[in-house]
């Protein structure tokens, strides 16, 4: 197996098995062997999938609790869909 400069294998998958998906107006989803570490270096969780809050509204930080669906979070640079004009 070979890897390209950004670490993908011959099939386009991350060579280390980790992928990061930034969902539009939603959380960051990290798949693969993942360790979430606190600022002091202690490991909070080790998992195959972690969903992290990006809106700042989660009551379970650093994890997403779906608050972005209710608090109007819009990612920077993403224009919200325009509502049709009312007559």
N, C-alpha and C positions, 0 to 999 in steps of 0.2 A: 504494500500500500504506500502511496505517496501523499504528501500534503502540499497544498498551495501556500502562498505567503501569508494568508489569513487563517491558516490552520484547518482547511477542509480536506477531507479525503477524496478518493477517486469518484465517489458517489455524491459529492456536494454536501455531505454531512460534516458537522464539526468533528475534527479528529479526536478531541478529548471527550466527546459525547455530551458536551454542554451547549445548549442553545438559549438565546435570550430573545424574547418577543416583547416588544413594546406595543401594547394594544392601544389603538386609537381611543383617546379619551378614557382610558382605563388603566389597569395595573401593568406591571412588568412581570412576565412569566418566565421563570428560569427553569429549564428542564435539563436533567442529567445529574450526575453526582454533585450535590450542592451543600455547602455548609454555610449557615448564616451565623456570623460572628458579631459579638457585641464590641463596643469601643475598647474594652479592656482585654480583648483577645479571646474571651471565653466563647465556646460554641453554644449558640442558642438552640440550633436544630441542624441535623444532617438528614437530607431527604433526596428523593429523585425528582421532586417538583416543588417549587416555591412560588407563591404569588405575592408580590410585594406592592404595597400602597404607593401610589404616585400622586394622589390628590391631596394628601395631608389630612383627610377627614376620618380615617379609619380609627375605630375604637380599639383596635387590636394591632397597633403598629409594632413591627414594621410590615405586618401582613395586611393584605387587602381584605376588607369585610363587605365590599360592595357599596360603600358610601358614595363613590364617584357617580353612581347611578342616580342619586338623590340630591347631591349638593351642587349640581351644575358644573362640575369639573370639565374643563376643556383644555386639552394640551396646547402649549404654546405653539403658535404657527399653524394651528388647525382651525380653519374657519367653520363655525357651526353651520349646519344646514339652514338655509333661509326658509322662514315660514311663508306660505303663500299670503299675498295681500288680501285683505278682506274688502268686500264691496262696500 
